[in-house]
C-alpha cells in the first residue's frame, strides 16, 4: 500500500511537470511558439519518446530543459529541448548536467543529437556556476563532434552562450517566425554601440543567413522540424556507420541540357529526383553546398555558381565550403564537385589576408579529406579553383566537359602575359588579334583535351552522361581506404 501511495505521488509530480505552468504555457503559445514537449512529440515517432531526468530540480526549481531519446523514422536519436517557460530557458548548472548526460549517451551509443534551442541566455543568479555550465556543454559537444551528427534548431531567442550551441552543431536551422540567434540582445547592443535595433533584425533568419550564422533558414517551427527529419534521413547515426541507401531514381538518367553557369541547375541535375538540401545558400553563394542522394547514396554536392561574379571564390564561399567538406569527411560522405570558376576574386586591400586564409582553408579541407572525391569541370577551372577542387592531388577522379578551360590564368590574362609580343606585332586590329589569341589559348592550350593528354584530368565526357560517370566512380571508390599520417590533428589555417 505504501508503495502504491508513493507511486501516485511520483506520477502526480511528473504530471505537474509535463503540464507546466498554465500561464507561462499560454504566454509561449501567444508568442507563436510550441512548448518544449510539444516540439518533441511532433518531431519523434509517435510514442517513442523516453524522457530522462524529468524530476531533476533544486528547491523546487526545475532545470528548464527536457531531455531524452526516441526514434525518427525508426532510427534512434537523442535530443534536448530548452523550456522557455522555465526561467526563459536560461542555462544553469542543472540544465547543463541534463544536456551533458544526453551528449555523453550519444557518444557511447552512436546516435545523432537534436538540440532544440530556445533560451534567453544564462542564469545570472548562479554566477560562475552558470558560466561553467556552458563550458561543460561545449566540451561535450567538442568530444561528440565528428562522432555523431549534431543538428541545432533555433526556435526562439537564442542569446549569448546559447548561440554557441548552434555554431558548434554540424548544421543549424532557424525558424523565421520565432527564431532570433544573437551574441547580444538589442538592449546590450544599444548600450555598447548606441545602435538601436530590434531582435528580429539582429538575429532573424535574413540577417543570420547572409552572415552564415545559420545553415538553413525556414519559415516556421513545423518546417524546421521537418527539415531536421529530412537531414537525419540523409545522415549516418555515427562515424562508423554508412548513411541509409535509398534506390529512388534511374541511375542512367541523362544529365539534361542545363546552363553550366547556374549552380542550382547543376545541383538539381545531379541529385536523385532533383531533390537536395542546400546549406548556407545566401552566404558565399558563388559556391553551392548541398546534401542529397546520387545513385541512392548520400553525397555532399559542391557546385560553382558562375552566375555570381563568374563563380569567383570569395572568403565567405571558401570558408563555408571548407566546413562543409570537413563535415562530409567526418561521416565518410562522398564529395562531388562541379567546377565553373574564374578563380579567386581579386580582394581589396582590406581583405587580402582574409582571402588568403579562407582560400587556404578550402585547399586544406579538400587535401585532408579521405572520403571519395569526384570532380567535374563543367566550365572554367582557373587557378586556385582547379587546384583546390579538381586537381588530381585533391580528387580521386576528375572529368571535364567539352569546352572546359583549365588554366592558371583566365584566357584574357594568359594572352596578356604569354603573347604580349604577338599582340604588339600583329597587323590585325588590336581587339581582333586579342580575341583570336584568347580563343586559340582556350581551345588548344587550356582545354580539357590538352589537360587529359597531360594526365591532369581523367577524361573529357559527354555532359549527358555525367550522372552515369559519377555513379560509376562512386561505386568504384566505395571500398576506398585512405588515411592521413598518425597525428593528434592538423593545424588548419583558421
URSULVEN-V640420 format. One record per residue. N is the residue number from 1. PSI is psi in whole degrees, -180 to 180 (none if undefined). Layout:
# URSULVEN-V640420
N/PSI ; N/PSI
This chain:
# URSULVEN-V640420
1/-41 ; 2/-42 ; 3/-39 ; 4/-42 ; 5/-42 ; 6/-38 ; 7/-42 ; 8/-39 ; 9/-42 ; 10/-47 ; 11/-37 ; 12/-43 ; 13/-42 ; 14/-41 ; 15/-39 ; 16/-38 ; 17/-44 ; 18/-42 ; 19/-33 ; 20/179 ; 21/120 ; 22/-43 ; 23/-41 ; 24/-36 ; 25/-42 ; 26/-38 ; 27/-38 ; 28/-45 ; 29/-38 ; 30/-28 ; 31/2 ; 32/18 ; 33/147 ; 34/159 ; 35/168 ; 36/-45 ; 37/-34 ; 38/-39 ; 39/-44 ; 40/-45 ; 41/-40 ; 42/-28 ; 43/-43 ; 44/160 ; 45/144 ; 46/128 ; 47/8 ; 48/-11 ; 49/131 ; 50/114 ; 51/144 ; 52/141 ; 53/40 ; 54/-30 ; 55/2 ; 56/123 ; 57/168 ; 58/117 ; 59/42 ; 60/5 ; 61/110 ; 62/164 ; 63/-17 ; 64/26 ; 65/144 ; 66/127 ; 67/156 ; 68/-159 ; 69/164 ; 70/-156 ; 71/151 ; 72/117 ; 73/41 ; 74/15 ; 75/137 ; 76/146 ; 77/142 ; 78/154 ; 79/159 ; 80/141 ; 81/114 ; 82/138 ; 83/101 ; 84/-17 ; 85/-8 ; 86/102 ; 87/35 ; 88/24 ; 89/16 ; 90/144 ; 91/131 ; 92/-175 ; 93/-44 ; 94/-42 ; 95/-42 ; 96/-41 ; 97/-41 ; 98/-44 ; 99/-44 ; 100/-35 ; 101/-43 ; 102/-44 ; 103/-40 ; 104/-38 ; 105/-40 ; 106/-41 ; 107/-40 ; 108/-36 ; 109/-15 ; 110/60 ; 111/151 ; 112/162 ; 113/134 ; 114/123 ; 115/114 ; 116/102 ; 117/130 ; 118/84 ; 119/135 ; 120/-3 ; 121/-131 ; 122/152 ; 123/93 ; 124/-31 ; 125/-15 ; 126/-6 ; 127/-134 ; 128/-29 ; 129/-37 ; 130/-39 ; 131/-39 ; 132/-31 ; 133/-46 ; 134/-43 ; 135/-40 ; 136/-37 ; 137/-45 ; 138/-38 ; 139/-42 ; 140/-40 ; 141/-38 ; 142/-40 ; 143/-38 ; 144/-25 ; 145/130 ; 146/-9 ; 147/-49 ; 148/143 ; 149/141 ; 150/122 ; 151/132 ; 152/133 ; 153/124 ; 154/106 ; 155/26 ; 156/-163 ; 157/129 ; 158/101 ; 159/145 ; 160/-128 ; 161/-31 ; 162/-33 ; 163/-27 ; 164/-26 ; 165/-43 ; 166/-35 ; 167/-32 ; 168/-18 ; 169/159 ; 170/-42 ; 171/136 ; 172/143 ; 173/130 ; 174/130 ; 175/118 ; 176/-31 ; 177/-24 ; 178/-15 ; 179/141 ; 180/106 ; 181/117 ; 182/151 ; 183/-47 ; 184/146 ; 185/171 ; 186/-37 ; 187/-45 ; 188/-42 ; 189/-43 ; 190/-42 ; 191/-36 ; 192/-32 ; 193/-15 ; 194/1 ; 195/132 ; 196/120 ; 197/144 ; 198/166 ; 199/-34 ; 200/-44 ; 201/-33 ; 202/-49 ; 203/12 ; 204/173 ; 205/-35 ; 206/-49 ; 207/-45 ; 208/-36 ; 209/-43 ; 210/-27 ; 211/-5 ; 212/14 ; 213/-19 ; 214/140 ; 215/-44 ; 216/118 ; 217/149 ; 218/174 ; 219/-43 ; 220/-179 ; 221/-42 ; 222/-41 ; 223/-37 ; 224/-43 ; 225/-40 ; 226/-39 ; 227/-42 ; 228/-42 ; 229/-40 ; 230/-38 ; 231/-43 ; 232/-35 ; 233/-25 ; 234/-11 ; 235/151 ; 236/164 ; 237/-32 ; 238/-179 ; 239/-4 ; 240/3 ; 241/164 ; 242/149 ; 243/153 ; 244/140 ; 245/124 ; 246/114 ; 247/100 ; 248/4 ; 249/160 ; 250/119 ; 251/-24 ; 252/13 ; 253/129 ; 254/150 ; 255/-30 ; 256/158 ; 257/97 ; 258/166 ; 259/114 ; 260/-11 ; 261/-5 ; 262/106 ; 263/-40 ; 264/-37 ; 265/-38 ; 266/-45 ; 267/-47 ; 268/-40 ; 269/-35 ; 270/-38 ; 271/145 ; 272/131 ; 273/17 ; 274/17 ; 275/125 ; 276/161 ; 277/112 ; 278/141 ; 279/140 ; 280/49 ; 281/-34 ; 282/1 ; 283/125 ; 284/50 ; 285/2 ; 286/-16 ; 287/127 ; 288/131 ; 289/132 ; 290/153 ; 291/139 ; 292/-173 ; 293/140 ; 294/116 ; 295/27 ; 296/-18 ; 297/150 ; 298/135 ; 299/146 ; 300/115 ; 301/136 ; 302/121 ; 303/129 ; 304/144 ; 305/90 ; 306/-12 ; 307/-13 ; 308/94 ; 309/42 ; 310/18 ; 311/17 ; 312/134 ; 313/133 ; 314/165 ; 315/-42 ; 316/-47 ; 317/-40 ; 318/-44 ; 319/-46 ; 320/-38 ; 321/-36 ; 322/-43 ; 323/-39 ; 324/-43 ; 325/-45 ; 326/-36 ; 327/-49 ; 328/-41 ; 329/-34 ; 330/-38 ; 331/23 ; 332/37 ; 333/119 ; 334/151 ; 335/131 ; 336/119 ; 337/130 ; 338/114 ; 339/128 ; 340/80 ; 341/139 ; 342/21 ; 343/-155 ; 344/133 ; 345/131 ; 346/118 ; 347/154 ; 348/172 ; 349/-35 ; 350/-9 ; 351/10 ; 352/-52 ; 353/-43 ; 354/-37 ; 355/-45 ; 356/-44 ; 357/-49 ; 358/-35 ; 359/-38 ; 360/-35 ; 361/-42 ; 362/-46 ; 363/-46 ; 364/-46 ; 365/-45 ; 366/-45 ; 367/-37 ; 368/-29 ; 369/130 ; 370/-3 ; 371/158 ; 372/138 ; 373/121 ; 374/131 ; 375/143 ; 376/121 ; 377/107 ; 378/-9 ; 379/-116 ; 380/142 ; 381/84 ; 382/131 ; 383/-126 ; 384/-25 ; 385/-41 ; 386/-45 ; 387/-46 ; 388/-47 ; 389/-29 ; 390/-7 ; 391/147 ; 392/-24 ; 393/-24 ; 394/3 ; 395/143 ; 396/-38 ; 397/134 ; 398/125 ; 399/163 ; 400/148 ; 401/155 ; 402/138 ; 403/-5 ; 404/147 ; 405/119 ; 406/111 ; 407/158 ; 408/-30 ; 409/161 ; 410/155 ; 411/-38 ; 412/-47 ; 413/-38 ; 414/-42 ; 415/-41 ; 416/-36 ; 417/-46 ; 418/-31 ; 419/34 ; 420/-41 ; 421/-44 ; 422/-40 ; 423/-41 ; 424/-36 ; 425/-14 ; 426/140 ; 427/-7 ; 428/165 ; 429/140 ; 430/-45 ; 431/-39 ; 432/-44 ; 433/-43 ; 434/-45 ; 435/-41 ; 436/-41 ; 437/-40 ; 438/-42 ; 439/-42 ; 440/-39 ; 441/-46 ; 442/-38 ; 443/-25 ; 444/-23 ; 445/-42 ; 446/16 ; 447/173 ; 448/-36 ; 449/-44 ; 450/-40 ; 451/-40 ; 452/-37 ; 453/-32 ; 454/-7 ; 455/14 ; 456/-11 ; 457/167 ; 458/-33 ; 459/159 ; 460/123 ; 461/162 ; 462/122 ; 463/-34 ; 464/-25 ; 465/15 ; 466/-46 ; 467/-42 ; 468/-44 ; 469/-42 ; 470/-47 ; 471/-42 ; 472/-40 ; 473/-42 ; 474/-37 ; 475/-44 ; 476/-36 ; 477/1 ; 478/-24 ; 479/16 ; 480/134 ; 481/110 ; 482/132 ; 483/145 ; 484/159 ; 485/149 ; 486/126 ; 487/163 ; 488/-52 ; 489/161 ; 490/171 ; 491/81 ; 492/138 ; 493/92 ; 494/none
